[in-house]
């Protein structure tokens, strides 16, 4: 059978399976098993067993449940309250004032949770009622939260970067470092947009609040010290070469438990809920990874990735043209699948053409996460949109319109890392000296 027809049939089969609403992992296994049994002479059972074992038996993946557990612990602590109290006194004099707390709060929480949905929910639960009470424009309050909540995918420890690293056999420590500067750049782009918007729309901003004395601002900043210490303990130990991502994850869990205990939010109930939440999420991701690994092997047996890479190569696309095509592809795919599913579904097919184009795989991981971030605020399956819909009661498309300026800023961020790849590669290169 012609490989293009095989690829089309398998693609339709995958879409049909996903359209039924079954688990993504089950859809992956079903399509891979069908391909192996119908198109390949190799025994499907032994291939399935060895592939699932190989995908699960990875030391790099041990960091995944630990970082998820750390985020679950902090999700149940008073971290968002402390961040709001510590940041808000310093933001009052900037154009946009407390709207910046949404952005910086999401950036900080992203650095200790690794989850986009958890970042959006935790910061939004604290900031949205506060901003509404103070008379801030609701459209901007929700838009900044939707855009900034996606930082949980990029700023380390990013769960999706661990998944990408495991799927592509790239260094997770280098991927973590590569996400730092692009994440900071995205924060600055969001803050710059908010400042310009506030200067052009003074009538939509509340009256200026009383200026807080410098000493009081310094005293309020003390509430940020625990979370800053946690970030330094996790990210700093990786950068300095003192700990692997797995060891840093264990340090993060210990510090998160200590922080929760000191703040008085650690109880038997919260501990059990955090542990069960982390277990459920870790199992879901591990199941998807196993299904994606089996699908990758099945596709390898059919020869589709090899032929596709050869076809793309025959088009003689420049790296820039390839990236434009991939960006459109990932954004469309992200409208229907969550970020982790997008990564595990496409890596095996995309990587050969990426390597052929001469693109650095560490850099490509950051590019891919930025594009997946965009899909978090695109309907109909934008996870951040679902979170905000539940919090505000607004239609998901209305929330998406509020987030549109930040979607466009993410496109600008992609353009910048394409033009200046050192934004993603400089820190991993300096880390090697450690």
Residue, then its C-alpha position, 0 to 999 in steps of 0.5 A: x500500500x502507498x505510504x501516503x495513503x497509509x499515513x492518511x488512514x492512520x491520521x483519520x483513525x487517530x482523529x476518529x479515536x480522539x473524537x470519541x472522547x477516549x483517553x489520549x493514551x488509549x487512542x495512541x495504543x489503538x492506532x499503533x496496534x492497528x498499524x502493527x497488526x495490519x501493515x507490519x510483519x513484526x509481532x505486535x505483542x512483544x514489540x508492545x511489551x518491550x516498547x512500554x517497558x523501555x519508555x517507562x524505564x527512564x531515569x530522566x522521568x523520575x523527576x516528573x512526579x517529584x516536580x508535580x508533587x512539589x507544585x501540588x503542595x504549593x498549590x495548597x499553601x498560602x504562596x499566592x497570598x504571600x506573592x500578592x502581598x510582597x509584589x503589590x507595593x512595588x507595582x503601584x507606581x508602574x503604568x498598569x500598577x497591580x496588573x503587573x502582579x498577575x504577570x510576575x506572580x504567574x512567573x514566580x509560581x511557574x518557577x515552582x510548579x511547572x504546570x500552566x493550569x496550576x499557575x493560572x488557577x492559583x494566581x487567579x484565585x487570589x488576584x482576580x477578586x482583588x483586582x475587580x474590587x479595586x476597579x481594574x479593567x476586567x478584560x485586562x485582568x483576565x487577559x493578563x492572567x490567561x497569557x501569563x498562566x502559560x509561563x508554567x510550561x516554559x519557566x523551569x521546572x517545566x513538566x512539558x520540557x521533561x516530557x520533551x527531553x525524555x522523548x528526544x533524549x536531550x538533557x533535561x538540565x540543559x532544557x531547563x536552563x534554556x527556558x529561563x531567558x525566554x521565560x523572562x523575556x515573555x514576562x517583560x513583553x507582557x509587562x511592556x504591553x500592559x504599561x503601554x495599554x495603561x498609558x493609552x487608556x488612563x480612563x480604564x485605570x482606577x484612581x491612584x492609591x496611596x503611595x506606600x513608604x519605602x520601609x513598608x515595601x521592604x518589610x512586605x518583600x520579606x513574604x517573597x523570601x521563602x519562594x525565592x529561596x525555593x526557586x534558588x534551591x531548585x534552579x540554582x542547584x541544577x545550573x551550578x552542577x550540584x544536582x541533577x533535575x531528579x535530585x533538584x526535584x527531591x530538594x524542591x519537594x522537601x523545601x515545599x513541605x517545609x514551606x507549607x509546614x511553616x506557613x501552617x497549611x500542611x496537614x494530614x488532609x492536604x498532604x494526602x490530597x497533594x500526593x494523590x493529585x501528583x499520582x493521578x497526573x503522573x500516571x496520566x502523563x506516563x500512560x500517554x508517553x508509553x502510548x506515544x512510544x509504541x506509536x513511534x515504534x509502529x510508525x518506524x516499522x511502517x517507514x512513514x517518518x523516514x519517507x515524510x522527512x525525505x519528502x520535506x527534504x525534497x522541497x528544499x525549504x529553508x529553516x525559516x520556511x520550515x519553522x513557519x509551516x511547523x508553527x501553523x501546524x502546531x497551533x492548529x493541532x493545539x486547538x484540539x489537543x493538550x500540550x503534552x499530547x502535542x509533543x509526544x504525538x509529533x516528536x518522532x515525525x518532526x525530529x528527522x526534518x528538524x535535524x535535517x534543517x540543522x536546528x539545535x534540538x535544545x533550541x527547538x524544544x524551547x520553540x516548541x514549548x512557546x508554540x504549545x503555550x499559544x495553544x493553551x489560550x486557543x479555543x476549543x481546547x485551551x486548558x487555561x481558557x477552561x480554568x478561567x471559564x470556570x473561575x469567571x463564568x464567561x464563555x470560553x470564546x470571550x475569554x479567548x478574545x481577552x487573551x488575544x493580545x498575549x497570543x500575539x505577543x507570544x508570536x513576537x517571542x517566537x520571532x525573537x528566539x528565531x532571530x536571536x537563538x542565543x536567548x535559548x542557548x546561552x545559559x545551557x552553554x555557560x552551564x556546561x562549564x559547571 
